[in-house]
Amino acid sequence: METIAGFFRDGGIFMYFILAVGVVGVAIIADRVLSLIIRNKVDSHALWKKVSKHIADGDFDKARTACKGDAPLLRTMEAAVSAAGRGEKETQNAVDEASLELIPTIDKRIHYLLTLANISTLFGLLGTIHGLILAFSAVASAEASQKSALLATGISIALYNTAFGIGVAIVFLLMYSVLMSRANRLIDELDAYSLKIVNMIGRSGKGGAKAD
């Protein structure tokens, strides 16, 4: 901890701005990891196998029960099964409405990581410029006995800020790629299985019958 404290103390004020950006980014990453990888984790193949069997058997109550949950895929499929008794058009409308509501919740806030990565880099650049200004000022106006120490201090500030700003930006860019990949996969699954369930309800010949 003492080493870290010294790192920030020697790096100057812009180190704390970069740290603040880092804290915001880590909070976003933690929230999205919890949502995309933990809370919304669904075995889509196993779910479809179970739901399609119930629909094929005409048991919409069991199909609806199998879709209970908060994950977007579960909620969209549940909307389709619940609307099955009102006809194929109503089923499609229910799926579209659910999808329009849920898709934005899948990738929300992830794009902020790109902005935070840019801000982190810019704060690092400002810190670098600040350090270089101090270094050149020392060379220009300081006494000869102090020039080397002040020059070293200014260069240290510049390098600390450059390294920290770029390091934070790299982490955010990597996590942006990982989280967007996961979000796109969830959206693709939602679109694919929404189409499958609407088509299956239509082919079952029971889409016009009451689901309950």
C-alpha positions as CSV (number, residue, x, y, z in Angstrom):
1,M,0.0,0.0,0.0
2,E,2.9,2.3,0.8
3,T,4.3,1.7,-2.7
4,I,0.9,2.5,-4.3
5,A,0.5,5.6,-2.3
6,G,4.0,6.8,-3.3
7,F,3.1,6.0,-6.9
8,F,0.1,8.4,-6.8
9,R,1.9,11.0,-4.7
10,D,4.8,11.1,-7.1
11,G,2.5,11.1,-10.2
12,G,0.7,14.3,-9.3
13,I,-2.9,15.5,-9.3
14,F,-3.9,14.0,-12.7
15,M,-3.2,10.5,-11.3
16,Y,-6.2,10.9,-9.1
17,F,-8.4,12.0,-12.1
18,I,-7.3,8.8,-13.9
19,L,-8.1,6.8,-10.7
20,A,-11.6,8.3,-10.5
21,V,-12.2,7.3,-14.2
22,G,-10.9,3.8,-13.3
23,V,-13.3,3.4,-10.4
24,V,-16.3,4.4,-12.6
25,G,-15.2,1.9,-15.3
26,V,-14.6,-0.9,-12.8
27,A,-18.1,-0.4,-11.4
28,I,-19.6,-0.6,-14.9
29,I,-17.6,-3.7,-15.7
30,A,-18.7,-5.4,-12.4
31,D,-22.3,-4.6,-13.1
32,R,-22.2,-5.9,-16.7
33,V,-20.3,-9.1,-15.8
34,L,-22.8,-9.8,-13.1
35,S,-25.7,-9.2,-15.5
36,L,-24.4,-10.8,-18.7
37,I,-22.3,-13.7,-17.4
38,I,-24.0,-14.6,-14.1
39,R,-27.6,-13.5,-13.9
40,N,-28.6,-13.9,-17.6
41,K,-26.7,-17.2,-18.1
42,V,-29.2,-19.6,-19.7
43,D,-28.6,-22.9,-21.4
44,S,-30.5,-22.0,-24.5
45,H,-30.3,-25.4,-26.2
46,A,-31.6,-27.2,-23.1
47,L,-34.3,-24.6,-22.7
48,W,-35.5,-24.8,-26.3
49,K,-35.6,-28.6,-26.1
50,K,-37.8,-28.5,-23.1
51,V,-40.1,-25.7,-24.3
52,S,-40.5,-27.1,-27.8
53,K,-41.5,-30.5,-26.4
54,H,-44.2,-28.9,-24.3
55,I,-45.5,-26.8,-27.3
56,A,-45.5,-29.9,-29.5
57,D,-47.5,-31.7,-26.9
58,G,-49.9,-28.7,-26.7
59,D,-49.1,-28.1,-23.0
60,F,-48.7,-24.3,-23.0
61,D,-48.9,-24.2,-19.2
62,K,-45.8,-26.3,-18.8
63,A,-44.1,-24.3,-21.6
64,R,-44.8,-21.1,-19.8
65,T,-43.5,-22.5,-16.5
66,A,-40.3,-23.6,-18.2
67,C,-39.7,-20.0,-19.3
68,K,-40.0,-18.4,-15.9
69,G,-37.1,-16.2,-15.0
70,D,-35.6,-12.8,-15.4
71,A,-33.1,-13.5,-18.3
72,P,-34.1,-11.7,-21.5
73,L,-34.4,-15.0,-23.4
74,L,-36.7,-16.5,-20.8
75,R,-38.9,-13.4,-20.7
76,T,-39.2,-13.2,-24.5
77,M,-40.1,-16.8,-24.8
78,E,-42.6,-16.5,-22.0
79,A,-44.2,-13.6,-23.8
80,A,-44.6,-15.7,-26.9
81,V,-46.1,-18.7,-25.0
82,S,-48.5,-16.4,-23.0
83,A,-49.8,-14.8,-26.2
84,A,-50.1,-18.0,-28.2
85,G,-53.8,-18.3,-27.5
86,R,-54.5,-15.0,-29.1
87,G,-53.3,-16.0,-32.5
88,E,-50.1,-15.9,-34.5
89,K,-50.1,-12.2,-35.2
90,E,-50.6,-11.4,-31.5
91,T,-47.8,-13.9,-30.6
92,Q,-45.4,-12.1,-33.0
93,N,-46.4,-8.7,-31.6
94,A,-45.8,-9.9,-28.0
95,V,-42.3,-11.2,-29.0
96,D,-41.5,-8.0,-30.8
97,E,-42.6,-5.9,-27.9
98,A,-40.6,-7.9,-25.4
99,S,-37.5,-7.8,-27.6
100,L,-37.7,-4.1,-28.0
101,E,-37.9,-3.7,-24.3
102,L,-35.2,-6.2,-23.3
103,I,-32.5,-5.8,-26.0
104,P,-31.4,-2.3,-24.7
105,T,-31.0,-3.8,-21.2
106,I,-28.4,-6.3,-22.5
107,D,-25.8,-3.9,-23.8
108,K,-26.6,-0.9,-21.7
109,R,-23.6,1.1,-20.3
110,I,-21.0,-1.0,-22.1
111,H,-20.3,1.7,-24.6
112,Y,-19.3,4.0,-21.8
113,L,-16.1,2.0,-21.5
114,L,-14.9,3.4,-24.8
115,T,-15.5,6.9,-23.6
116,L,-13.8,6.2,-20.3
117,A,-10.8,4.7,-22.1
118,N,-10.4,7.9,-24.1
119,I,-10.8,10.1,-21.0
120,S,-8.2,8.0,-19.2
121,T,-5.8,8.4,-22.1
122,L,-6.4,12.2,-22.2
123,F,-5.9,12.6,-18.5
124,G,-2.7,10.6,-18.9
125,L,-1.6,13.0,-21.6
126,L,-2.4,16.0,-19.5
127,G,-0.4,14.6,-16.7
128,T,2.5,14.0,-19.1
129,I,2.3,17.6,-20.3
130,H,2.2,18.8,-16.7
131,G,5.3,16.8,-15.9
132,L,7.2,18.0,-19.0
133,I,6.3,21.6,-18.1
134,L,7.8,21.1,-14.7
135,A,10.9,19.5,-16.1
136,F,11.5,22.3,-18.6
137,S,10.8,25.0,-16.0
138,A,13.4,23.4,-13.8
139,V,16.0,23.5,-16.6
140,A,15.1,27.1,-17.4
141,S,14.9,28.7,-14.0
142,A,16.1,26.5,-11.2
143,E,19.5,26.7,-9.5
144,A,22.2,24.4,-10.9
145,S,22.2,22.3,-7.7
146,Q,18.4,21.7,-8.0
147,K,18.1,21.2,-11.7
148,S,18.8,17.5,-11.8
149,A,16.3,16.7,-9.0
150,L,13.6,18.9,-10.4
151,L,14.2,17.5,-13.9
152,A,13.9,13.9,-12.6
153,T,10.7,14.8,-10.7
154,G,9.1,16.3,-13.8
155,I,10.0,13.4,-16.0
156,S,8.7,10.9,-13.3
157,I,5.4,12.7,-13.2
158,A,5.1,12.6,-17.0
159,L,5.9,8.9,-17.2
160,Y,3.7,7.9,-14.3
161,N,0.7,9.6,-15.9
162,T,1.4,8.1,-19.3
163,A,1.7,4.6,-18.0
164,F,-1.3,4.8,-15.7
165,G,-3.6,6.5,-18.3
166,I,-2.7,4.0,-21.0
167,G,-2.9,1.0,-18.7
168,V,-6.4,1.9,-17.6
169,A,-7.5,2.5,-21.2
170,I,-6.1,-0.9,-22.3
171,V,-8.1,-2.7,-19.6
172,F,-11.3,-0.9,-20.5
173,L,-10.9,-1.6,-24.2
174,L,-10.3,-5.3,-23.5
175,M,-13.3,-5.5,-21.3
176,Y,-15.4,-3.6,-23.8
177,S,-14.6,-6.3,-26.4
178,V,-15.4,-9.1,-24.1
179,L,-18.7,-7.7,-22.8
180,M,-19.9,-6.6,-26.3
181,S,-19.1,-10.1,-27.6
182,R,-21.2,-11.6,-24.8
183,A,-24.0,-9.1,-25.3
184,N,-24.1,-9.7,-29.1
185,R,-24.3,-13.4,-28.5
186,L,-27.2,-13.0,-26.1
187,I,-29.0,-10.7,-28.6
188,D,-28.4,-13.2,-31.4
189,E,-29.8,-16.1,-29.2
190,L,-32.8,-14.0,-28.3
191,D,-33.6,-13.2,-32.0
192,A,-33.0,-16.8,-33.1
193,Y,-35.1,-18.5,-30.4
194,S,-37.9,-15.8,-30.7
195,L,-38.3,-16.7,-34.3
196,K,-38.2,-20.4,-33.6
197,I,-40.9,-20.3,-30.9
198,V,-43.2,-18.1,-33.0
199,N,-42.8,-20.4,-36.0
200,M,-43.3,-23.5,-33.8
201,I,-46.5,-22.1,-32.2
202,G,-47.8,-21.3,-35.7
203,R,-47.0,-24.8,-37.0
204,S,-48.5,-26.5,-34.0
205,G,-51.9,-25.5,-35.1
206,K,-52.6,-24.4,-31.5
207,G,-51.6,-20.8,-31.8
208,G,-55.1,-19.7,-32.2
209,A,-56.2,-21.6,-29.1
210,K,-56.1,-20.3,-25.6
211,A,-52.8,-21.0,-23.9
212,D,-54.5,-21.7,-20.7
